[in-house]
Amino acid sequence: NRLDLNVVNDSLVNTNVASLKADVTGSSNDLTITEVSGLNIVAGNDVTLNGGDLNVKLNAGSLGGAGNIAVGAGTVNIQVPNGAVNLTTGTITAANLVLAARDTSAVSTSVSNLAANITGGGLTVAEANGLNIGLGVVGANNVAATGDISIALNAGSLTSGAGVNGAINAGVNNVTLDRKSTRLNSSHEWISRM
């Protein structure tokens, strides 16, 4: 079962569905989804906002699928405390991505700023452009995982700066930065492996 949502204004929806298609057409209006179990964004059934913020929280299960999430200049905030986020076929397009999950997760992105916390596994990020670590707000300044972290940039630079002081922390695990066509740019030591 799928929820097709087409609205203009800010919306808050509690769901119990298998997949979601959503379009919020009002400028800078937000969408908050609270799902009781797992959720898929199916190819061709995208989630789009016109510059607003998208907040997705799953009480159980994982977030996956091959569809796209696009919010323009808004923020995508994904909270999956009992599962993983696997969105690698479609792309998350936003100014900011805040990602929290329990299990090993992988995302394809086109975002400016990233903050992530994976409490029970690793994280793989494939970014279309340059990427800044951290959003400059409390609780959203680092990329951390209890497994390996891999960040690959297709273009641009991987940065941490502008007062954000974001860090990448994989604990005792490995950090892989694919920068074949990019550069690292930071004024302080911000990648840690303990």
N, C-alpha and C positions, 0 to 999 in steps of 0.2 A: 504494500500500500504506500502511496506517495501523496505528500501534501504539495499542492500547487498554490503558491501564495503570490498575489499581485496586489500591492497596496501603494498608497501615496505617502502616508504619514508614519511617524514612529510606531513600531509594533512590538509587542511582547507576546510570544506564543509558547504554550506548553504542548508538547507533542508526544505521540506514541505511534510513530510511523517508521517505515523502512527507508524511505528516501525523501529528499526535499528538493523542490524547485521554487525559487523565490525571486521576485523582482520588486524592489522598493524604488519607485520613480521620483519621489519627492526629494529635492535637493537637501543634502546633509541630514537626512532622516535615518534613524537607526533601526536595527532589527535585532531582537534578542530571542533566541530559540533555546528552550530547555527540554531536552529529549530524555525519556525514561530509559532508553536502551541504545543500541548501536544505530548509526545513521550513515547513509550513502548519498553522495552527490553524483548522480548518474550522468554519463556523457550526453550532451545535448540538453540536459536539464540543469542549467547553471543557476548559481546564486549571485545576483547582481544588485548593488546599491549605488545610488547617485551621490557618492561622497560622504555617506554616513558610516557609522560604525556597526560592524557585525559581531555579535556576541553569541557563541555557541557553547553550551554546556551539556555534556552527556552524563547522566547519572550512572550509566552502566554501558559496557560495550565500547566499540571503537568507531572512529570516523574514517570513512574511506570513499572510494569511487573514482571515476575518471572524468568528472565534470569540473568546471572552473568556478572559482570564487573571485569576484571582482568588485571592489568597493571604491575605486578611484582614490581620492585623497583621504579616505577614512582608515580606520584601524580594524583589523580582524583579530578577535580575541577568542581563542579556542581552548576550552578546558575539558580534558578527558581524564578524570582522576582514576578510572578503572580500566583503561584500555590504551590503544595506540591511535595515532593519526597517520594515515597512509594516503596521501594525495600526491601522487607522483606522475600521473598521466595528464591530469588537468593542472592548472596553475592558479596559485593564490596571488592576486594582484591587489596591492594596497600600499599606502604610505608606511604603515606599521603592521607587524605581525607579532602577537604575543601568544605563545604556545606552551601549554602545560599538559603533560600526559604521564601515565605510569609506565607504559611499555615502549619498546624500541619503535621509533617513528621515522617517517621519511616524507619530505614535502618538496614540491617544485614551486618556486616563488619568483615573483617580480615585485619586490618590496624595497623600501629604502632602509628601514630599521627593523632589527630582529631582536627579540628577547624570548628565551625558551628555557624550560626546566623539565627534564625527563627523569623521573624519580626511580625507575626500575629498568633502565636500558639505555640504548644509544640514540643518536640523532644523525640523520643524513639530510642535508639541505643542498638542492641544486638551484642556484640563483641565476636569473637571466642577466643581471647587470651588476653594479657595485652594491656593497652591503655595509651598513654601519651596525655595530653590535651595541645594543642598548637603546632605550627610548628616553632616558633622562628623567624617569619617574620612579618612585619607590616601588620595588618589587618587579621592575621590568628593565633591569640594566645589564643582565648577563645572559650568556648561553651556557647552560650547565646540563650535564647528564651523568648517570652512573655507569654508562657504557661508552663505547667509542663515539667520537664526534667527527663527522666529515662534512666540510663545507666546500662546495665547488662553485666558482663564479665564471660565467660565460664572458663577462666583460667588466670593466671598471676595477675598483679597488675595494679591499676589505679594510674597514677603518673602525677605530674606536676613538672618539674625540668629541669636540664641541661641548666640553663640560659633562659628557655622559660617563666617561671612565668605565665603559662596559668591559667585561672579561669573558673569556672562554675557558671553562673548567670541566675537564673530564675525569677528575679524581685520579685514580691509578691507571686509567685507560688511555687510549691513543687519541690524538687530535690530528686529523689530516686536512690540510688546506690546499686545494687545487687552485693554483694561481698561475697557470700557464700563460694567460694573457692579462694578468692582474698584478697588483702589488699590495703589500701590507703597509699600512700607514698608521703609526701610533707613536705617541710621545712617551709611553711608559710600557712596562712589561705587563701584558694583559692576557697571555695564554698560559694556563697552568696545568700541569700534570703532576700529581703528588705521588 
